[in-house]
């Protein structure tokens, strides 16, 4: 571990911003993992709990279940339940759509940071390459070939900076693509559960309207 740290230290001054990029990227990755772990919970069980409570006429309990559950799907369904108590189906759909639009920015938050690091880390590595080569030629101009270790030190500095920048960019790119795919999954889950909820409300309303007519007949 100590040898690895010494090797990185030989990468020159450009290693400082590269280290900052790596720490920022790591923090964003950990934070986003926690967010998406909460975002994609067991929405099937949540939906079944809402349906069961609503069929028994306990809309307040269904709403409480949504409010206790983490994630954007629960928040969207909760907004629909609140509106279902006072408005029609159209207002329910509008309320859920508005809540979904409010939830999406949180899912995409800080992904632009990863995207920026994917771009800037290789450029910093390239800057370190140029810096190391300049040092090598500077040593070569002063001492000629009598100090080969000075020349190779500059080349090593260049290669270390380049490799570090590429590693940071590769890891950040993998994380960025993974989280982008997770955003699409959560968005699809919101759309599916919202549609299921609207269909369920429509069937429930039809059953309530048919029941009195059947009783009179």
N, C-alpha and C positions, 0 to 999 in steps of 0.2 A: 504493500500500500504506500509506504514511504517512497519507494522507487518510482511508483506511478506518479505521485505528487511532484517529485523532482523532475520527472520527464515533462509533465505539463508546465512546470515553471520555466523550462527551457524554451517554451513556445514564444517567449517575448511579451512585450506590453499588450499586444492584441488579445492575449489570453484573459485579461481583466474583463473586457466587454463580453467575451465569449463565456466566461464563467457566469457573468450576470444573466446572459441569455439562457444558460442552462438552468439556473436557479429559478428564473421566472417561468420557464417552460415547465419545470417540474411542479411548481406550485399550482399553475393553471391546470395541469393534468390531474393532480390529486383532487383539487377543488371540483373540477368537472365530473370526475368519477363519482364523487359523493352526490352531486346534484342529479346525475342520471340514474344512479342507484335508487334514489328516492322517486324519480320521475316515472320509472317503469316498474311499478309495484304489481301486485296481483289485482289488476283491474277487473278480471273476470269475477273474482269473488266479491269485489266491491259492487259490481253491477248486479249480481245475484242478490246481495244484501239489500240494495235499494229496491229492487223489484219485489222482494218478499215483504219488506216493511210497507211499501206503498200499497200493495194488494190488500194488506190488512188494515188499510186506512190510517197508517201511522206515518204520515209525511214528515212530521217533526223528527221522528227517530231516523228516518232515511237521510234527512238533511244533516242531522248530528253525526251520522256515520261518515258522510262526505267531509264534513268539517274536521273530523278527527283524522282522516286519512291524508297522508302527504301526497304531493305530486300535482301536476297540472290537470290530469284527468279528473281527479276528485274535485278540484276547484271549479272546473268547467261544469261538471254535473251538479255541484252545489248551486251554482248560479242558475241553472235550469230549474232546479227544485224550488228555489225561492220564487222564481217568476211563475212557476206552475200554480202556486197557491193564490196568485192574484191576477194572472193574465191568461191569454189564450196560447195556442200552440205556436203561433207566429212570434209572439213576444218571447216565448221560451227559447226558440231557435235563435232569435236575435241576441238574447242575453248570453247564451252559450257561445255564440260567435264572437261577441265582444270580449268575453272572458278569455277565450282561446287566443285572440289577438294580443291580449295583455300578458299571457303566459309565454308566448313564443320568444319575445326579446330576452327573457331570462335564460331560456335554453341556449340561445346563440351567444350569450354574454361571454366575453374573453376569448372566443374562438378567433377573433381578428388578431389577438396577441400572438397566438400560435402561428397563424398565417404569416404575420410579420417576421417572426423568428425563423420560419422556414426560408424566407427570402434573405434575411440579413445575415444569418449565421455563415452561410457559404461565402458571402461577400467579405465578412470579417476574416474568415480563413484565407481568402485570396489576398486580402490586405496583409495578413501575417506572412504569407508566402513572399510577397513583394518586399516586405520589410526584411525578412531573413536573407533574401538574395542580395539586397542592397548592402547588408552587413558583410556578406561573403565577398562581394566585389570590392568593398571598401578595404577589407583585410588584404585581399589579393593585390590591390593597388599599392598598399603601404609596404607589404613584406614580400610580395611576389609569391613564389611557390615554396618558400622556406618555412612557412607556417601552415601546413595542410590542416592541422586541427582547427585553426581559426576559421578556415573556409568551410570545413565540414560542420562546424557548430552553427554557422548561419544557415546552411542547407537543412540541418536537423530542425532548427527553429521554424523554417518555412514549412517543412513537412508536418511537424506537430500541429501547427496552427491550422493547416489545411485539413488534416484528419479530424481535428476537434470540431471545426466548423461543420464538416460534413456529417459527423455523428449526431451533433445537436440538431441539424436540419432534418436528418432522416427520422430520428425519434419524434420530433415535433410534427413532421408530416404524417407519420403513421397515426399519431394521436389526433391530429386535426381531422383526418379522413374518418377515423373511428367515431369521433364526436359528431361530425356532420351526418353520418349515417344514423346515429342515435337520435338526432333531432328529427330526422325523417320518420323514424320509428315512432317517436312520441307523437308527432303530428298526425300520423296515420291512426294511432291508437285513440287520440282525441276525436278524430272524425268518426271512427267506427263506433265508439261508445256514445257519442252524441247522437248519431243516427239511431242506434239501438234504443236510446232513451226516448227520442221523439216518437219512434214507432210504438214503444211500450205505452207512452202517454196517450197516443191516438187510439190504441186498442182499449185502454182502460176507460177512456171517455166514451167510446162506442158502447162498451158493455154497460156503463152507467146509464146511458140513454135508452138502451134496449130493455134493461131490467124493469123499469116502471111500466113500459108498454106491455111486456109479457105478463106482469102482475095484473094489469087491468083486463087483459084478454082472458 
